[in-house]
């Protein structure tokens, strides 16, 4: 076989064998959660949202091509005070019944750098809360852990893991959540932090 034909064959084989893997972020262990923090003057508030689902398509050979969408069940948001949680979920605040999903959909990754199993990048995506969608940007770290599923679950569970970490800030006024009201107790600025694990089982 002549060299050009050989190179073409190798390139074709690589394109066939190399494919992104879909990672499922519905955590069977129930550990995945997003943290939120509102640092108001009178009443700093910290809480979590545990209803995380979604999928991310990731190829360790081409991390810049990563796509995906993370979904959080609005009803899973909670703070330590049960009465405050009830108010938070009500229609005056995030309206969990009327807008049951909070989502982040990845649009692109820029400034992608990979060292070993870890990729860092600047993510741009669309964040939707209470029916309002805004463009957001945040630094992210993606850690690809091949053949690590059984280490997190149980022996014999073959598969890979992808850990996604990131942090960004939104303004509740941008999403129509009582803009300008009660800011001494409920800060306008909301910091969101995620460190979540997706799995890709293998047969």
C-alpha positions in Angstrom: 0.0 0.0 0.0 1.3 3.4 -0.9 2.0 5.9 1.9 -0.8 8.3 1.1 -3.3 5.5 1.0 -1.9 4.1 4.3 -2.2 7.4 6.0 -5.7 7.8 4.8 -6.6 4.4 6.1 -5.1 5.2 9.5 -7.0 8.5 9.7 -10.2 6.7 8.8 -9.7 4.0 11.4 -9.0 6.7 14.0 -12.1 8.6 13.1 -14.2 5.4 13.5 -12.7 4.2 16.8 -12.5 7.7 18.5 -15.9 8.8 19.6 -17.2 10.9 22.5 -18.7 9.1 25.5 -22.0 10.1 27.0 -21.9 10.6 30.8 -25.1 10.3 32.8 -25.3 12.7 35.8 -28.2 11.1 37.5 -26.3 9.9 40.4 -27.4 6.5 41.8 -25.7 7.3 45.0 -27.6 10.5 45.5 -24.5 12.5 46.2 -24.5 15.0 43.3 -25.7 18.4 44.3 -25.3 22.1 43.5 -24.6 24.5 46.3 -25.9 28.1 46.3 -25.0 31.0 48.6 -26.6 34.4 49.1 -24.4 36.7 51.3 -27.0 39.3 52.5 -26.4 41.9 55.1 -28.7 40.5 57.8 -29.1 36.8 56.8 -26.4 35.0 54.8 -28.1 32.0 53.3 -26.5 28.7 52.1 -28.4 25.8 50.5 -28.2 22.8 48.2 -30.1 21.3 45.3 -29.8 17.6 45.0 -32.0 16.7 42.1 -29.3 16.7 39.5 -29.7 15.0 36.1 -28.4 15.5 32.5 -25.8 14.2 30.2 -22.4 15.4 29.0 -20.7 14.1 25.8 -17.0 14.1 26.3 -14.0 12.8 24.3 -10.6 12.9 26.1 -9.0 13.2 22.7 -11.0 16.2 21.8 -12.3 17.9 25.0 -13.0 21.2 23.2 -15.9 19.5 21.4 -17.6 18.7 24.7 -21.4 19.2 24.7 -24.1 18.7 27.3 -26.9 19.9 29.5 -27.2 19.7 33.3 -30.7 19.9 34.8 -31.6 20.6 38.5 -35.1 19.9 39.8 -36.2 23.2 41.3 -38.2 21.4 44.0 -34.9 19.9 45.3 -33.6 23.3 46.5 -33.5 23.6 50.2 -31.9 25.6 53.0 -31.6 24.6 56.7 -34.7 26.5 57.8 -37.8 24.6 56.5 -40.1 27.7 56.5 -37.5 29.5 54.4 -37.3 26.5 52.0 -41.1 26.7 51.6 -41.0 30.4 50.8 -38.0 29.8 48.4 -40.0 27.2 46.4 -43.1 29.3 46.3 -44.4 31.2 43.3 -43.2 34.5 44.7 -39.6 33.3 44.5 -38.4 30.5 42.2 -41.9 29.0 41.6 -40.8 25.4 41.6 -44.3 24.2 40.6 -44.6 26.5 37.6 -40.9 26.2 36.5 -39.8 22.7 37.7 -36.4 22.7 36.0 -33.3 24.8 36.3 -30.9 24.2 33.5 -27.4 24.9 32.1 -26.7 24.1 28.5 -23.1 24.2 27.3 -22.6 26.3 24.1 -18.8 26.1 23.8 -15.5 25.7 25.6 -12.6 28.2 25.1 -9.0 28.3 26.3 -9.1 24.5 26.7 -6.0 23.1 28.4 -5.4 19.4 29.3 -2.9 18.0 31.7 -3.1 14.3 32.4 -6.7 13.5 33.1 -7.8 17.1 33.9 -9.1 19.6 31.4 -9.6 23.3 32.3 -11.6 25.7 30.1 -13.8 28.8 30.0 -17.4 27.6 29.5 -20.1 29.6 27.8 -23.6 28.4 28.2 -27.3 29.2 28.6 -28.6 29.2 32.2 -32.4 29.0 32.7 -34.1 29.8 35.9 -37.8 30.6 36.5 -38.4 30.5 32.7 -35.8 33.1 32.0 -32.6 32.2 30.0 -29.4 34.2 30.1 -25.9 33.7 28.7 -23.4 32.9 31.4 -19.6 32.2 31.4 -17.6 30.3 34.0 -14.3 28.5 34.5 -14.7 24.8 34.6 -12.6 21.8 35.4 -13.3 18.4 33.8 -11.6 15.3 35.3 -11.9 12.2 33.2 -11.4 9.0 35.1 -11.3 5.9 32.8 -12.3 2.6 34.4 -13.1 4.2 37.7 -16.8 3.5 38.0 -16.4 0.4 40.1 -14.2 2.3 42.5 -17.1 4.6 43.2 -19.8 2.0 43.2 -19.0 -1.7 43.5 -16.6 -4.2 42.0 -17.7 -5.4 38.6 -19.3 -2.2 37.5 -17.2 -1.4 34.5 -17.2 2.1 33.1 -15.7 5.6 33.2 -16.4 8.7 35.3 -16.4 12.4 34.5 -16.2 15.0 37.3 -17.4 18.5 36.5 -16.5 21.4 38.7 -17.3 25.1 38.3 -18.6 28.2 40.0 -20.5 31.3 38.7 -22.6 34.1 40.0 -26.1 35.3 38.9 -28.4 38.1 39.9 -31.9 37.1 41.0 -33.2 40.3 39.6 -32.1 39.1 36.1 -34.5 36.2 36.5 -37.5 38.1 37.8 -37.2 36.9 41.4 -38.5 39.8 43.4 -36.1 42.3 41.9 -35.1 45.0 44.4 -37.0 43.5 47.3 -35.8 42.2 50.6 -32.1 42.6 49.6 -31.1 43.1 53.3 -32.2 39.5 54.0 -32.0 37.9 50.6 -29.0 39.0 48.5 -29.5 39.9 44.9 -26.2 38.1 44.1 -26.4 34.3 44.1 -23.2 32.2 43.9 -23.6 28.7 42.4 -21.0 26.0 42.9 -21.1 22.6 41.4 -18.9 19.5 41.8 -20.8 16.6 40.2 -20.0 13.2 38.8 -21.3 11.5 35.6 -20.9 7.9 34.8 -20.6 6.0 31.5 -21.1 2.2 32.2 -19.5 -0.3 29.9 -20.8 -3.7 28.9 
